[in-house]
Amino acid sequence: MRIIVVATLYDYGIEERGYSYPYYNFYQPLKEMYDDVYLFDFMTLFKQKGKQLMNQELLYLVKESRPDLVMFSLYTDEFIPEIVHDLRKYTKTLCFFHDDGWRVEFCRFWARHFDWFTTLDSYRVQQYRHLGYDNAIYFPYACNPAIHKKLGLPKKYDVSFVGGAHPYRKWLIRKLKKADINVYAAGSGWPAGHLTQEEMIRVINQSKINLNLSNSISWDLRYLISSPRGIYNTFRSPKNVEQVKARPFEINGCGGFQLSHYVDGLEHCYEIGQEIVVYLDVDDLIRKAGYYLAHDDEREAIANRGYQRTLGEHTYAQRFQSLFTRIGFPE
């Protein structure tokens, strides 16, 4: 099968940040599955040649190569809707929506221009259908086991978190530290700074407990009164809906023990308490972090069950096989 993946080669289109999530998790697994897979790095061309020429190059490529499928991972407004729509004269198109829970208008606008589009939540397929979109496909995140894997490293950190700094995340980690729980935090906005993909995977492997913290708003009164910034972010943030993102699958794919905030739908991916542990509020987070730091065997058993479940059900190769079956393509 001939596939063109239209995505950024680099993270946020910035070479210094390393390769992007679609490169690691869409393009690479598809290359393992099929011989004829091409990455169209739209962001680099957008910066070099501008919007119009980049779009025209994509249209020309599709006209000439006539792929079976063109798969998009959009960013902002780099594409011209009419050209994207015209691609359907020469191929089938699909768009991955990574944040349709809160980028609602953006996703609804673009949905009509593709043959199919994905959503992270199974119940949202029915919501789209009520709005007149019959082309939505449930496609949750997963992991690439060629990248997210056990490294056999000794544990270096009691508790770690890798992800962008956010006022609520900072507040949670301050609370953990006040409870005498050692936490290593890395990512944009933290003193440790941004980690490469390889560095992140090492940290996951080296951590007794890996945190998956909310990046949405919180109505915990203690957080709101902790600083004016907390109140401001809660009322102004567009991220008022939680989604099951990629990190649960990445942590479990590395064999790490995971303590995650609860998100609706997480229980469909992992058995709570057996393959992943969730917290409900800051007090629950502190209590469970302390408990699992003190119970090594129980912690490792949960991590191993989560690891086995991930390899059995939550790899991108498995996701793509199901996706292609759903849209009527041969396996």
TORPAMI-140382 format. One record per residue: residue in one letter; x, y, z of N, C-alpha, C in turn. Coordinates in steps of 0.02 Angstrom, whole numbers, plus 50000, padded with zeros to 5 digits. Atoms other than C-alpha are relative to their C-alpha. Layout:
N
AXYZXYZXYZ/...
***
This chain:
331
M500424994050000500005000050000500445006250000/R499634993750005500635017449955499675005250045/I500264995349951500425030250095500445006250002/I499644993849986500925048450114499785002550069/V500134997249933501045054850293500175007449997/V499914992750002500805073750296500065002450072/A499884998349929501595079250460500665003850005/T499364996649988503015089150536500544994950015/L499445004549986504695080450534500275001350071/Y499724998149935505265090050689499455002250048/D500474998249948504385093250853499825007449996/Y500244993250010503335108950828500365003549942/G499654997250057504325111250668500685003050016/I499374997249978505905115650766500534994550003/E499515005350007507425105250720500364998650066/E499635000949938508295108250887499624995850051/R500405004049953506865099450978499994992649982/G500005007050020507165083150885499394998349958/Y500545002250043505945072850785499325000650034/S500684998849975504065074950803499654993650022/Y500415005849981502755063650879499754996249939/P500215003850059502025059150708500564996349965/Y499455003450032503745054950642500154993450037/Y499845005949961504105042750784499444994849999/N500555004549984502375035450803499514998549943/F500405001450059501485036650635500454997649942/Y499585001550058502835036850501500424993750011/Q499555005749989504055024450579499634993350003/P500355006450001502785010750619499724998249931/L500265001450067501995012550447500554997749953/K499435002250040503715010850367500184992750013/E499885007049983503904994350460499474995549969/M500555004050026502224988550393499984999849924/Y500054999550073502344994350211500645002949971/D499394997650034503734997850087499945007149975/D500084993650035502995013150004499655005150044/V500264995049954502755026150141500465006149996/Y499624993950010503295044250116499775005350050/L500164994549954503385058550243500045006649963/F500024993350029502855075450174500065004950058/D499864995549945503655087650296499745007049984/F500324993850022502435101850271500285006250035/M499794994149963503135113250407500655002849972/T499374997650030504885114150332499875003549934/L500164996950064504175117750160499605006550010/F500394994049985502955130350235500475005850018/K499534994949980504405139850312500455002249942/Q499544998550056505485138750156499655003449942/K500324997850062504195142150020499345003750009/G500644996749989502635148950101499414995349993/K500605004149997500865142450116499774997649931/Q500275001750066500325142949934500434994749965/L499565004650035501845134049862500034993250035/M499995006349964501885120949999499384995949983/N500625003450017500065116649965500004997549929/Q499975002150070500355116049779500464994049990/E499545005750004501835104249803499664993650024/L500365005949976500735092549903499514997549948/L500495001950051499385092749770500354996849941/Y499635002950057500665089349633500254993050018/L499755006549979501425074949732499454994849998/V500555004849998499735066749757499754998549930/K500215001150069499245069149575500474995249964/E499505004050035500865061149516500064992950028/S499865006549970501035046849640499374995850013/R500645003449989499175042549666500044994950057/P499965004749943499395035149840499324997150018/D500625002949976498095023849918499695004350055/L500244996249943497975035250069500495005650016/V499614994449974498575052350127499765001450071/M500174999249929498625054150317500295006550026/F499804993349977498695071550395500055000250077/S499974997949930499265077550565500075007649998/L500024992850008498755095850564500345003650058/Y499714995949947499565109750663499555006150012/T500464994349994498705126650638499675001449933/D500344998050063498245135450474500464999649940/E499515000550055499635129550357499694997649935/F500295002950060498435121350234499425004249973/I500554996650035497225128450107499434995049993/P500555004950000495525119850129499814997449932/E500215002050067495105119649945500494995049969/I499505004650027496735110949901499964993350035/V500075006249962496545098150040499394996249975/H500615003150025494785094749978500114997049930/D499865002350068495425092949798500414993649998/L499605006249998496615079049851499564993849993/R500455005850000495095067649864499814997849930/K500105002150069494975067349675500504994649980/Y499445004350021496595057349670500174994550051/T499825004749946496675047649835499465000350054/K500404999649940495815044150000500405003950053/T499664995949951496205055950144499734998650070/L500195000949930496195054350333500405005050041/C499674995249956496605066950469499974997550072/F499975001549928497175063250646499865006450039/F500134994449955496385075150770500254998150070/H499685001749936497445075250928499675003450059/D500294996149944496455087851031499285002049984/D500684998050019494665087350968499545001150060/G500394998649940494055087951148499955007450016/W500024992849984494515106351163500125004549939/R499954996150062494975111950985499384998549957/V500635002350028493155109350942499865003149932/E500174996650063492855122350807500514998549946/F499475001650048494535118950723499874993149969/C500105006850026494155100450708499364999349959/R500625000450038492365102650651500085003349931/F499894996750065492935114550515500364995449952/W499595004050045494245102650447499694993249986/A500275006750009493225086650466499674999149932/R500375000650063492195090250310500464999449939/H499545000050057493755091250201500364993349990/F499665006450004494325073250231499504994349991/D500435005950005493635056150188499854997150069/W500085002349931493925050950369500415004550046/F499594996749949494545058950529499934996050065/T499995004049939494975051850699499815004350061/T500134996949935494435055750877500294995550054/L499695003849946495235050551040499494996750047/D500515002649955493585046651127499464996349961/S500495004150037492415032751073499305003150001/Y500674997149997490855041951132499925005949953/R500044994150043491305056851023499824998149928/V500215002350067491015046350865499255001249992/Q500724999050002489165046750906499825007450000/Q500124992849999489235065350944500105003049931/Y499884997550068489995068750773499444997849953/R500535002550043488655057950693499375004350007/H500584995649988487295068650773500095006849966/L499864993650033488155083950697500034999349924/G500005001050071488095076150525500654997449971/Y499365002750023489865069050517499994992450010/D500015007449997489805050550475500694997049987/N499335002350018491675049450441500495000050058/A499565000149941492355049250620500184992950018/I499755006649981493415034550678500355000750068/Y499675000149934493925030750857500714997349991/F499305001850008495825030250859500395002950059/P499624997549942496635031951031500744999949988/Y499275000350003498465034951058500244992950015/A499705006549987499655020251075500755001250012/C499284999049995501535017251082500344996249944/N499585003350049502905012150964500514995750039/P499565004149958503764997151048500724999749976/A499304999550022505314999750941500365005750036/I499734994249966505555015851040499864999750075/H500215000349930504565014151202500094992850024/K499835006849981505374998951281500404999950064/K499605000949940506224992051434500745000449983/L499284999350011508064996551449500414996350053/G499645003749948508504986651605500465004450043/L499594995449962509195001951695499815000050074/P500164999549929509315003651885499575006250014/K500444994449983508055015151969500415005650030/K499624994149979508775032551991499555005150035/Y500464995149973507225042552035499444996650039/D500595002649964505885039452165499375001449959/V500594997950039504575049252068500245004849946/S499814995450054504735057951900499395002249962/F500514997550046503685068451785500365003149941/V499734997150061504105072551604499425003049961/G500534996550036503025085551519500075007450012/G499964992749993502775104151499499765002450067/A500204997049937502665114851654499335003649991/H500664997050000500925121051697499865002050072/P500104998049930500355130651853499714994550044/Y500305005349958499295116051913500504994450011/R499495005249992500675103451881500545002250050/K499514997549953501915114451975499734999750072/W500315000249934500705115652121499994992950028/L500025007049978500495096652128500704997650022/I499325002349984502375093752127500265003450063/R499814996749937502645106752263499694996450059/K500345003649946501365097452369500354993350014/L499655006349991502275080952340500665001250037/K499364998649968503935088552390499925002150073/K500144998249931503185096152547499844993950042/A500145006349965502645078452591500624995550001/D499365003649998504485073152580500054994549948/I499955004750056504275064052415500445003249947/N499534997250048505725066752297499724999349929/V500284999950068505145071752123500505003349953/Y499614997150054506165074551966499535002049944/A500444997550052505265085451839500415002849943/A499634997650059505865088751662499505001549944/G500434997950055505145096751506500015007549994/S500024992850011504795113951439499735003650061/G500224996149943504675126351583500264997650067/W499695002449938505555115651714500745001549999/P499284998649999507345119051772500414994949961/A499625005250037507925102451695499945000949925/G500074998550071507285108551527499714994349959/H500295004850047506675099251374500444993849994/L499645006350010507155080951355499894997549929/T500095003550063507465071751194499574993850011/Q500385006249995506425056451156500394994650037/E499585005149968507875045251208500095001550074/E499924998149929508145054951371499374998650039/M500645001349966506295053751414499924992650016/I500085007249991506295034951390500474997450054/R499545001949946507815033251502499735001950068/V500294997849936506965043351639499434995450020/I500555004549984505405032451628500274993450027/N499705006349979506485016851644500355000650068/Q499624999149938507455024251790499575002250059/S500444997449948505935029451892499594994550033/K500445004649964505045019652027499275001649985/I500684997750015503475029951996500045005349946/N500064995050053503065039351836499325003450006/L500614996249994501785053151854499735001849931/N500354997350058500505057151720499515005150027/L500374994649968499835073951775499535003549951/S500494996350041498335083551712500325006349972/N499794993650029498675097851592499395004549988/S500604996250009496925104651606499905004650061/I500144995549944496085116051732499844996050063/S500185003149937495765112151915499575004950040/W500434995949957494385118352029500144998750074/D499805001049930495295112952188500125006950031/L499974993449970495055128052301500715001650025/R499324998949975496785125552376500475002349944/Y499604997850058497555127352204499815007049979/L500234993550024496485142252156500245005850043/I499794994649956496975152252309500765000050011/S499285000449990498805147052297500365005749965/S499694994450035499165160952172499495002949952/P500454997050050498265173352059500064996549932/R499895003450064499035163751912499554993849995/G500435005950000498055148251963499295001849981/I500684997950016496395157451956499965002149927/Y499994997550069496855165951791499994994249950/N499955005650046497335149651707499374995749999/T500605004149997495795140451767499445003049959/F500554996850036494605153251694500155001449927/R499824998250068495575156951535500214994149956/S499735005650039496245139951483499464996949956/P500485003550043495375132051331499974992550015/K499965007349988495875114751395499564998250060/N500475001549947494315111651497499724993049994/V500215006950009494095093751436500624995650000/E499435004649998495275079451478499924994549947/Q500005005450048495755066151352500544995050020/V499475004949991496735049951361500545001549948/K499474998050046498365055951286500504994349990/A499515005250018499935046651231500404997450059/R499535001949948500905046351394499834993550037/P500135006549967499965031851478500284994149962/F499765005650041500415020451333500774999949996/E499274999650003502215026651325500324997550064/I499725002249935502545024151511499924992450007/N500115007249993501755006851512500394996149948/G499615003350051502635002551350500744999350019/C499325000449975504285005651439500054995650062/G500005004249939503764994251582500015004050064/G499994995749940503605008951701499374999550040/F500594999349957502445010151849499725007049991/Q500314993650016501195023951818499475001850051/L500504997049956500225034951938499715005949961/S500294995350047499025044751829499395003450028/H500654997049986497645057351850499474996149960/Y500525003850034495995049351803499705004049943/V500334997250059495295052851630499464995249978/D500555004250024493635046451568500224996049939/G499805004450054493975031551456500644996250013/L499375003449984495625026451536499864992750020/E500165006849978494755011151609499864995349941/H500085004250059494415004951432500674997749972/C499335001750024496295004351400500394995750050/Y499645003649947496954997951567499544998750059/E500395001649941496234989551720500285004150058/I499794995549947496305002551858500194995950062/G499765003449940497304996552008500394993749986/Q499655006150019497974981451914500535001249947/E499534998650054498844988651761500225007449999/I499854992949992498875007151805499665002350064/V500294997349939498545017151963499815007249987/V500234993150010497545033251964499915003550067/Y500154995949941497355047452087499425004649984/L500604995850009495815058152113500115007350018/D499844993149980496535073552200500695000050029/V499324999449977498145079952275500134995750062/D499905004249941497885070852440500074992749981/D499965006850025497585054552349500674998749965/L499365000550034499135057752244500574999050050/I499485000549949500235060252397499974993350035/R500095006349964499515045052486500244994149958/K499835005750042499725033352338500745000149980/A499284999750015501475039552294500394997150058/G499665002749941502025035852472499904992550007/Y500155007149992501175018952474500404995849951/Y499665004250050501915012452311500765000750002/L499284999749989503655018852352500214995050054/A499855004549945503555007852506499844992749985/H500225006850017502864992352417500274998249931/D499665001350064504114987352282499684994449960/D500265005850037503384970352237499335001549969/E500664998250027501614976952216500065004949943/R499894995050053502234991552114500254996849936/E499725003150059503254980751997499514995249967/A500505004550029501844968251974499505003949957/I500464995850038500674982151918500345002549936/A499634997750059502014989051801500054994649948/N499925005450048502274972051722499344998349966/R500655001350031500414969151694499835005549950/G500124994550047500274986351613500434999349938/Y499545001250056501764982251504499734994649953/Q500265005550040501014965851445499365002149963/R500614997750032499334974051408500165004749942/T499804995350053500194987551306500254996349939/L499735003850057501154975351197499454996049966/G500535004150028499584964951174499465003849963/E500584996450027498354978751130500135007149978/H499944992850008499094996151121500635002249964/T499454997750042500444997250988499715003449938/Y500254996550060500305008350835499904995349942/A500125004950053500474993450719499304997050006/Q500675002649988498904986350799499475005249985/R500484994650014498015003150789499905000749924/F500064999050072498405004950604499664994149966/Q500335005850029497864987250563499245000650010/S500724999149987496174990750645499715005749958/L500224994250039496055007650558499904998149927/F500045001850071496385000450385499434995149987/T500585004450006495104986750414499365004050001/R500604995949992493844999850467499845003949936/I500134996050060494065010050307500034995749936/G500065004550057494094994750195500634998949960/F499385001250034495934993650152500264993050018/P499735006749984496834976850141500525000450055/E499505000149946497904971850290500704998949971/
***
